[in-house]
Every structure is written in C-alpha cells, then in structure tokens.
Amino acid sequence: MSDKFERHKQPWTPDELQALHRLAAKGMGLKAIAKALTRSEESIKARAKQDKLKIAKKR
C-alpha cells in the first residue's frame, strides 16, 4: 500500500522549507529530496521553482 500522496496539497512547514533549501544546496536529486521530505517529486519541483531553487539533475 502506498502512502505517497497522503500529504497531498498540505502546506509547507518552515522546517520542511529549511530542509528543502538545505538538501537542494547539498546537490541532492529530486527523488532523494522527495523521499527525505515525504512529498511527491511534483510537489518538490513546484516549490523549488517557487523559491527559485536549483535541484540537481540525477541520472
């Protein structure tokens, strides 16, 4: 059973935003950040774009 979208459309907490910025700065990939924050890749991408963050492209 997948709880992948359990937090769908939930607002970002200050802690999550801090973590997103920190992980992005470390050069972590989208999948890893999504897993670390238990949010969808789409959610991470959208928020990163909103905050003008660069997410590393992992192959």
CNS distance restraints for C-alpha pairs under 8 A (distance, minus, plus):
assign (resid   4 and name CA) (resid  38 and name CA) 7.33 0.50 0.50
assign (resid   4 and name CA) (resid  39 and name CA) 7.19 0.50 0.50
assign (resid   4 and name CA) (resid  40 and name CA) 6.91 0.50 0.50
assign (resid   5 and name CA) (resid  39 and name CA) 7.40 0.50 0.50
assign (resid   5 and name CA) (resid  40 and name CA) 7.02 0.50 0.50
assign (resid   7 and name CA) (resid  39 and name CA) 7.07 0.50 0.50
assign (resid   8 and name CA) (resid  39 and name CA) 7.92 0.50 0.50
assign (resid  12 and name CA) (resid  16 and name CA) 6.12 0.50 0.50
assign (resid  12 and name CA) (resid  17 and name CA) 6.52 0.50 0.50
assign (resid  13 and name CA) (resid  17 and name CA) 6.31 0.50 0.50
assign (resid  14 and name CA) (resid  18 and name CA) 6.12 0.50 0.50
assign (resid  15 and name CA) (resid  19 and name CA) 6.16 0.50 0.50
assign (resid  16 and name CA) (resid  20 and name CA) 6.02 0.50 0.50
assign (resid  16 and name CA) (resid  37 and name CA) 6.89 0.50 0.50
assign (resid  17 and name CA) (resid  21 and name CA) 6.19 0.50 0.50
assign (resid  18 and name CA) (resid  22 and name CA) 6.12 0.50 0.50
assign (resid  19 and name CA) (resid  23 and name CA) 5.94 0.50 0.50
assign (resid  19 and name CA) (resid  37 and name CA) 7.82 0.50 0.50
assign (resid  20 and name CA) (resid  24 and name CA) 5.98 0.50 0.50
assign (resid  20 and name CA) (resid  33 and name CA) 7.10 0.50 0.50
assign (resid  20 and name CA) (resid  37 and name CA) 7.73 0.50 0.50
assign (resid  20 and name CA) (resid  44 and name CA) 7.96 0.50 0.50
assign (resid  20 and name CA) (resid  48 and name CA) 7.88 0.50 0.50
assign (resid  21 and name CA) (resid  25 and name CA) 6.05 0.50 0.50
assign (resid  21 and name CA) (resid  53 and name CA) 7.28 0.50 0.50
assign (resid  22 and name CA) (resid  26 and name CA) 6.30 0.50 0.50
assign (resid  23 and name CA) (resid  27 and name CA) 6.55 0.50 0.50
assign (resid  23 and name CA) (resid  28 and name CA) 5.65 0.50 0.50
assign (resid  23 and name CA) (resid  33 and name CA) 6.65 0.50 0.50
assign (resid  24 and name CA) (resid  28 and name CA) 5.57 0.50 0.50
assign (resid  24 and name CA) (resid  29 and name CA) 7.57 0.50 0.50
assign (resid  24 and name CA) (resid  33 and name CA) 7.70 0.50 0.50
assign (resid  24 and name CA) (resid  53 and name CA) 7.06 0.50 0.50
assign (resid  24 and name CA) (resid  54 and name CA) 6.61 0.50 0.50
assign (resid  24 and name CA) (resid  55 and name CA) 5.47 0.50 0.50
assign (resid  24 and name CA) (resid  56 and name CA) 7.12 0.50 0.50
assign (resid  25 and name CA) (resid  54 and name CA) 7.91 0.50 0.50
assign (resid  27 and name CA) (resid  55 and name CA) 6.80 0.50 0.50
assign (resid  27 and name CA) (resid  56 and name CA) 5.31 0.50 0.50
assign (resid  28 and name CA) (resid  32 and name CA) 6.39 0.50 0.50
assign (resid  28 and name CA) (resid  33 and name CA) 6.45 0.50 0.50
assign (resid  28 and name CA) (resid  55 and name CA) 7.04 0.50 0.50
assign (resid  28 and name CA) (resid  56 and name CA) 5.97 0.50 0.50
assign (resid  29 and name CA) (resid  33 and name CA) 6.23 0.50 0.50
assign (resid  29 and name CA) (resid  55 and name CA) 6.22 0.50 0.50
assign (resid  29 and name CA) (resid  56 and name CA) 5.00 0.50 0.50
assign (resid  29 and name CA) (resid  57 and name CA) 5.97 0.50 0.50
assign (resid  29 and name CA) (resid  58 and name CA) 5.39 0.50 0.50
assign (resid  30 and name CA) (resid  34 and name CA) 6.03 0.50 0.50
assign (resid  30 and name CA) (resid  41 and name CA) 6.24 0.50 0.50
assign (resid  30 and name CA) (resid  44 and name CA) 7.21 0.50 0.50
assign (resid  30 and name CA) (resid  45 and name CA) 7.53 0.50 0.50
assign (resid  30 and name CA) (resid  55 and name CA) 6.35 0.50 0.50
assign (resid  30 and name CA) (resid  56 and name CA) 7.01 0.50 0.50
assign (resid  30 and name CA) (resid  57 and name CA) 7.35 0.50 0.50
assign (resid  30 and name CA) (resid  58 and name CA) 7.54 0.50 0.50
assign (resid  31 and name CA) (resid  35 and name CA) 6.13 0.50 0.50
assign (resid  31 and name CA) (resid  41 and name CA) 6.34 0.50 0.50
assign (resid  32 and name CA) (resid  36 and name CA) 6.05 0.50 0.50
assign (resid  33 and name CA) (resid  37 and name CA) 6.08 0.50 0.50
assign (resid  33 and name CA) (resid  44 and name CA) 7.51 0.50 0.50
assign (resid  34 and name CA) (resid  38 and name CA) 5.62 0.50 0.50
assign (resid  34 and name CA) (resid  39 and name CA) 4.99 0.50 0.50
assign (resid  34 and name CA) (resid  40 and name CA) 5.59 0.50 0.50
assign (resid  34 and name CA) (resid  41 and name CA) 5.33 0.50 0.50
assign (resid  34 and name CA) (resid  44 and name CA) 6.27 0.50 0.50
assign (resid  35 and name CA) (resid  39 and name CA) 6.65 0.50 0.50
assign (resid  35 and name CA) (resid  40 and name CA) 7.87 0.50 0.50
assign (resid  39 and name CA) (resid  43 and name CA) 6.29 0.50 0.50
assign (resid  39 and name CA) (resid  44 and name CA) 6.79 0.50 0.50
assign (resid  40 and name CA) (resid  44 and name CA) 6.39 0.50 0.50
assign (resid  41 and name CA) (resid  45 and name CA) 6.05 0.50 0.50
assign (resid  42 and name CA) (resid  46 and name CA) 6.06 0.50 0.50
assign (resid  43 and name CA) (resid  47 and name CA) 6.14 0.50 0.50
assign (resid  44 and name CA) (resid  48 and name CA) 5.94 0.50 0.50
assign (resid  45 and name CA) (resid  49 and name CA) 6.11 0.50 0.50
assign (resid  45 and name CA) (resid  55 and name CA) 7.90 0.50 0.50
assign (resid  46 and name CA) (resid  50 and name CA) 6.19 0.50 0.50
assign (resid  47 and name CA) (resid  51 and name CA) 6.13 0.50 0.50
assign (resid  48 and name CA) (resid  52 and name CA) 5.77 0.50 0.50
assign (resid  48 and name CA) (resid  53 and name CA) 4.75 0.50 0.50
assign (resid  48 and name CA) (resid  54 and name CA) 6.89 0.50 0.50
assign (resid  48 and name CA) (resid  55 and name CA) 7.29 0.50 0.50
assign (resid  49 and name CA) (resid  53 and name CA) 6.00 0.50 0.50
assign (resid  49 and name CA) (resid  54 and name CA) 7.80 0.50 0.50
